[in-house]
């Protein structure tokens, strides 16, 4: 029965992704399948429901923070903060090192905002457009963008992925971030060198195009626009609680919108809820609490499964196979192999992370090691699955084909480096 339930769930995920249907429907099918399985295991309706509620209750803070991140992104767009950063960063570009620039600017933006999708939809879109104007290889630049947006997804204190890992392993996110930096600084430098070298062989057909950022003129530019960013950085360094940090930055951005961008209070509130809109096709459009709705639904439904996974034998067959594998391979290598399989089946970074954690608990007892292994494997590997949400959505945002993932070196250099370093 276990294999049948998992097969139905996996088939529904693959069908939804292949048909271009929201994966939420597949997750709802999984919810029904796992509820049916829990009942068949002899649990009454109340106990079965409690299993799902237990998983959801463990991520209440993440739900709040995700909603606030949507509002933060909108306030930074509306206030011209993102536009200001991109404008002055673009003025410093050397076209020969554009792939490196794209990697670094997307890294910075993803760390500041904690969102890979938000970074892809702003900095990523601008970088790919500028690369096309200069006649650069869109695959290489696209790969650099995808690499950069997942640096922050892995180690930003505002990243939903980093928060999820800290939550399910019951570890401190700041301690996790220090470990992430320690285990990835060499791969990061290798990526920087690789993207810089690739740029030296590029044939540039035209100079850097200021016309690609002409839309920035819609904002009143001033160094004061950096204040919400400084607040985020400063309060994060002081280890102030994330939801307080985000809230203060949103408030500061709202003040900037009112006094510097001449937005009415009602317009600001509307942007925070529904997202910023500056006209059809404007690259700064987006964000808002409601922009996180589908992500929230995915996270909530996915997290509800964890109670069934932990309190029923549904994963026992796979766990037994993992235990046999662990006799021949090191724990991190096993975790990485598991991440590839689970990410390919689940098509969902959140669910893949939860499943990988459930599988690895018998192999790795120390919570900090569990968090380290998850961050260095499944969090990145999920983005290498072209039919998965983590990979497909950013590719669609920047208009790049799946082959672009081959140039997203950070996503596979980090796991490979850690496999080699684990003795």
N, C-alpha and C positions, 0 to 999 in steps of 0.2 A: 504493500500500500504506500509506503514511504516513497518509493521510486516513482510510482504512478502520480502521486500528488506533485512531486517536484517536476516531473516531466510535463504535466499539464501547465504548471506555472511557467516553466521555461518556454514551452511552446507558445503560450499567450504573449510573453514578452517579445519573443522573436517575431511573432506575427505582427504585433503593434508597431515595432520598429520598422519592419519590412514594408508595412502598408502605410507608414507615415501617420499612424494614429497615436494619440497621446498615450504614453506608457501608464498613465493613471488607471486606464481601463484594465490593463494587465495586472496592475497591483491590486485592484478591486477583486479580480478573479482569484488572485493569490490569497486575498483575505478570506474569500469564501472557501477555497480549498483547505486552507490551514485551520479554519474554524471547524469544517467538517472533520478533518483529521483529529483535532483535539477532542471532539465529541466521541469519535470512534474509539479513542483511547480510554474511554470510560469517564471522562469529565462531564459534569453537568453543565447546563447553559451558563450559570452564574460563574463557575470556575473558569470556563473557557473564555468568557468575556473579560474576566479579571486578568488573564494572560495578556490579552491585547492592550488593556488599559495600563498595565504595569510598564510595558514598553514605551507607551506614549508619555506617561507621567515622568519618565526619566529624561525627557528632552524638552520640558516646558520652557526652560530658560533659552534654549536654542531657538524655539519658535518665536519668542519675544525678540531675540537679537536679530534673527533673519528678517523680521518685519521692519525693525529699525534700520537695518542695512539698506533695505529698499528705499526707505525715506532718506537716508544719508546720501545715497547715490543721486536721488532726484534733487536734493538740495545743493549738492556740489555741481550738478549740471546747470541748474537754474541760476546759481550764483556766479557762474563763470569760473569756478575754481578749476575744474578739469580743463576747460578751454585755456586758461592762463598757463597752466603747467605745460600743456602740449604746445602752445604757441612759442614759448621761450625755449623749450627743449628743441623744437623743430628748427629754430634759428641757429642752433649750434651744430647742426648735422653736417658731417662729412659724408657725401654719398658713397664713398668707397667703404665706409664702415656702417652702412645703413642697417645691415642685418644685426650687427652688434647693438646698434642704437635701438632697434625695435625690441630686441630681447631685454635690454636694460630698462627702457621706458615702461614696457609692459610688466617687468618685474617690480619696479617701483610702484606703479599704479595698483597692481594686484596686492602688494603688501599693505598699501595704505587703505584700500577699500575692502580687501578680503574676499573679493568676488572675481572669479575667473570669467564668468559670463559678462559682467559689467565692464571689465577691462577689455575684453574682446570687442564689445559693442562700441567702445569709445576709442581708446588708444589703438586697439587692433585695427579697427576700420580705417582710421586716419593713416596709420603706418602702411597698410596694404595699398591704399589709394596712392599715397606718395611713391611707393615702390613701383607701382604700375606706370605712373607718370614718368619716372626716371628710367624706365625700361629695365628694371632689375628683375631677377628671377623670383616670381611670386611664390614658388614652392619653398625656396630657402627663407625668404622673409616671413612667409606664413608659418613655417616651422619654428622660426625664432619667436614669433608672436605667441604661438601655442605654448612653447616652452616657458616664456616669461609669465604668462597669465597663471600658470600652475605653480610657480615659485611661491607666490602669495597664498594660493589655495592650500598649500602644504604647511606653511609656517607663519601665516599672518594671524595675530590674535583675534581678528574679526572674521576669519574664514569659517564658514559653516562646517567644512570638512575637519579643520583642526579642532573646532569646538566639539564636534561629534566624537572624534577619537578620544579627546580628553574626558568626555562624558561617559562613554561606554567602558573605558579602561579605568575610570575613577582616578585620573591623574591630574596634576596641575598643568594648565596650558602653558604657563611661562617656562616651567621646567622642560616641557616637551619642545618648545621652540628652541631653547638652548641646545638640546640634543639634535634637533633638526639641522641647526646651523653647523654643528660639529660634524655631522655625518654627510653633509652635502657641499661643503665649501670647495672641496677638490673638484667634484663634478661641475659645480657652477663655474669655476675658473676654466675648466676644460671646454665648456660650452662657449664661454666668452672668447677664448682663443680660436676655437673652430669657426665661430661666426665672423670673427675679425679676419681670419685667413680666407674664408670664402669670399668676403667682400673685395679682397684684393684682386680676385680673378673676374669680377663682374665688369661687364661692358656697359658704361653709363651713357644713355642716349640723350639725356638732357639734364640741366642742373636741378638742384632741389627746387621744388615748386611751392612758392609761397601761395599760389592760387588755391592749393588744396586746403589751406587753412584760412581762406578769406572769410569764412562764416564766423570766425572768432570776433569780427568787427561788431557783431550784435551785442557784445558785452562791453561794459565800462571796465577797462583794465586798470589794475592797481596792485601793488605788492600786498595790500591788505587782504587780497583774495587768498593768500596763503595761510591766513590765520586759522581757518578750520583744520588745515592739514597739520600745522604746528601744534594745535591742540591735541589732535589724534596722537601724534608722535610723542609729545611731552607727557600726556596722561598715560600712554602705554608704557613709557619708560618708568613712570612712577607707580606702575602696576595698579592703577585705579580700575575698579570693576568695569568690564567692557561695556555693559549697557549704560553706565553713567558716562563713560568716555564718548560713546556714539551720540548719546543724548545732548551733551554739551556742544559737540561739533555740529549737530543738526541745528541747534538753537543759534549758534554763531553764524552758520550759513544762512539761516532764515533772516537774521538781522542784516547780513550783507545783501541778500535779495531785496530787502525793503529799502535800505538806504542807498545802496550803490547801483542796483540794477532796476530801481524804480518799479518794483512789483508790488501790487496791492496785497493786503493780508489774505484776502480770499483766494487770490491767485497762488500765493505761496502754499496755503493749506491744500488747495486742489492739486498742486504739483507733488506735495508730499504723499498724498493718497493715491492719485491716479498717474503720477509721473509728469515730468516736464515735457512740454510740447511747444516748439518754436516754429512750427510750420512743416508742411509735407517735405520729407526727405532730409530734414536737418539732422546732422550727425549727433547733436547733443540731446535729441529726444530720448525719453525713456526714464527708467527708475520708478520710484514710488512704491508704497506698501503693497498695492495690488499686483505689481510686477512680480512679487515673490509668491503669489498665491499658488501657482502650480508647483513650485519648489516646496512650499510648505505642505501641500497635500501629499507630495511624494515622500517627504521626510516623515510626516505623521503616519502614513500607511505603512511605510517600510519599517519604521521603529516599532509598530505594533506587532510585527512578526517575531520580535526577539523573545517574547515570553513563550511562544510556542516552540521556538527553536531550543530554548534552554530547559523547558519543563516537559518536553516529550522526546521520544527517541527518533524523531523524524530524520535527524542528521547522523544517526549512529553508524549507518553503513559507510558514509563518506568519512566520518571520523576514524573508523577502523582502517580504511585505506590510507588515510593520512598518517596514522600511527605506524603502519608498516613502512611508509615512505620515510618517516623520520628516523628509522633505524639505519638508513643508508645515507641520508642527506642532513645537512645542518638545518636547524629550525628556521633561520631566515630564508634559506633556499626553498624549503617546503612552503613557507608563507608566500613567497613570490610565485611559485607554481600554482598554489591555490588561488592566488589573486588573479592570475591569467584566466584560469578556468571559470571561476565564479564571476568575474567581470564580464566575460564573454557570454555567460548564460543570463545573468541578471540584467545586463544593459543599464545598470544603475549604480552610480558610485556609492550612494548612501547604503543601499542594500548590500552591495558587494563588501563594503567595509564592515558592516554588522555580521555578515556571514563569515568573513575571513576571521574576525575576532572570535566568533563562537568556535570556529575550527581550531584556532591556534592556542586556545586557553589550556589545552592538555599538553601542549608542547612547550609553552613559555609561561611560567608562573608569575614572574615579576611584572607588575603593571607597567612600569616605565619601559621595559623591553617590548611589551605588547604594543604600546603606543609607538615606539620607535619603528618596529617592524611594519606596522600598518602604514605609517606615514611614508616609509621608504619603499613600499610595494604597492598596495592596492590603490592608494590615493592617486598615485601617478599612473599606474597601469590601466586603471579604468578609463583614463583619457586617451589611451592608445587604441581603444576598441572603436572602430569607425562607425559601428551601428549603435554604440552606447550613447547615452545622453551627454556624458562629460566630454566626449570627443566630437560628436556630431553637431552639437549646438554651436560651439565656438567656430567650427569649420564653416557652418552655414552663415554665421554672422560676418565673417571676413570674406565669404565667397570663395573658399578654397576647396579643392578636391581632396578625397581621403589620402591620396599619395603624399600630401603635405605632412602627414604624421611621421613619415620617415625622416623628416628633417627636424622634428621636435625632439632634439637630442636629450634635453634635460629629463624627459619622461622616462627614458630607458637607461641613460648613463648613471643616474642615481641608484636604481636597483642593481645594475651590473657592478658598480663600484662597491656597493655594500655586500654583495655576494662574494666578491674577491677579498674583501677586508675581514669577513667573518671567519675566524679560524676555530 
